[in-house]
Amino acid sequence: MTPEHRLALIIETIGALQIGAPVSKGRVTLILEPWPDLFYDAMEREGEGWVNLLQAAAARIERTLK
């Protein structure tokens, strides 16, 4: 998955979480797979708790794209 595609999925997933749409743990862990620290935290959280992890992943992607 390219960084751009991963970033698009992160943005889409955060939006879904913010409106209360169901998001699977599998989707979130797949998105966070490149960052073990975020991945393991996602295993312990659910729903709104994932937003911060996804935001951290997006920031990491944006730094690499610059």
C-alpha positions as CSV (number, residue, x, y, z in Angstrom):
1,M,0.0,0.0,0.0
2,T,1.4,3.4,-1.0
3,P,1.8,6.1,1.7
4,E,-0.8,8.2,-0.2
5,H,-3.3,5.4,-0.3
6,R,-2.7,4.6,3.4
7,L,-3.2,8.3,4.2
8,A,-6.5,8.3,2.3
9,L,-7.7,5.3,4.2
10,I,-6.7,7.0,7.5
11,I,-8.7,10.1,6.7
12,E,-11.7,8.0,5.6
13,T,-11.5,5.9,8.7
14,I,-11.3,8.9,11.1
15,G,-14.3,10.4,9.4
16,A,-16.3,7.2,9.9
17,L,-15.3,7.0,13.5
18,Q,-16.3,10.6,14.1
19,I,-19.8,10.1,12.8
20,G,-20.2,6.8,14.7
21,A,-20.1,4.4,11.7
22,P,-18.8,0.9,12.6
23,V,-15.2,0.3,11.7
24,S,-13.5,-3.1,12.1
25,K,-10.5,-3.7,14.2
26,G,-9.0,-5.5,11.2
27,R,-9.2,-2.4,9.1
28,V,-7.5,-0.2,11.8
29,T,-4.8,-2.8,12.5
30,L,-4.1,-3.1,8.7
31,I,-3.7,0.6,8.4
32,L,-1.4,0.8,11.4
33,E,0.7,-2.3,10.6
34,P,3.9,-0.3,9.6
35,W,4.1,1.2,13.1
36,P,4.3,-1.6,15.8
37,D,3.8,0.9,18.6
38,L,0.5,2.2,17.2
39,F,-0.6,-1.3,16.0
40,Y,-0.3,-2.8,19.5
41,D,-2.1,0.1,21.1
42,A,-4.9,-0.4,18.6
43,M,-5.3,-4.0,19.7
44,E,-6.2,-2.7,23.2
45,R,-8.6,0.1,22.1
46,E,-11.8,0.3,20.2
47,G,-13.9,2.9,18.4
48,E,-13.1,6.5,19.3
49,G,-9.9,5.4,21.0
50,W,-8.5,4.7,17.5
51,V,-8.8,8.3,16.4
52,N,-5.6,9.4,18.1
53,L,-3.6,6.5,16.8
54,L,-4.8,7.1,13.3
55,Q,-3.9,10.8,13.6
56,A,-0.4,9.9,14.8
57,A,0.0,7.6,11.8
58,A,-1.2,10.3,9.4
59,A,1.4,12.7,10.9
60,R,4.1,10.2,10.4
61,I,3.1,9.7,6.7
62,E,2.9,13.4,6.1
63,R,6.4,13.8,7.4
64,T,7.8,11.2,5.1
65,L,5.9,12.7,2.1
66,K,7.5,16.1,2.6
